[in-house]
Amino acid sequence: MHVEFLGVPRERAGVAELDVQADTLGRLLGTLAAQMPALAELIAVDRLHPSLVASLNGDRFISDPGTPLGDDDCVLILSADAGG
């Protein structure tokens, strides 16, 4: 799956985007936390800090760690106030 970062998450991640193997949002966040220590400070166990949101394929915001993700999905992680 493809992951993109905007705003503070991009600064913390140190990259604008990357591809990751994960079948749920919780696993995705765990993988990101393990690979990116500065971003890990904004991930509590398997959830994003309240100041961040995740958008699945630009269609809806997701927060449930059990949300299933597929290989063709794109998750955008951005500051909650950047959603406009």
Secondary structure, 3 states (H helix, E strand, C coil): CEEEECCHHHHHHCCCEEECCCCEHHHHHHHHHHHCHHHHCCEECCEECCCEEEEECCCEEECCCCCECCCCCEEEEEEHHHCC
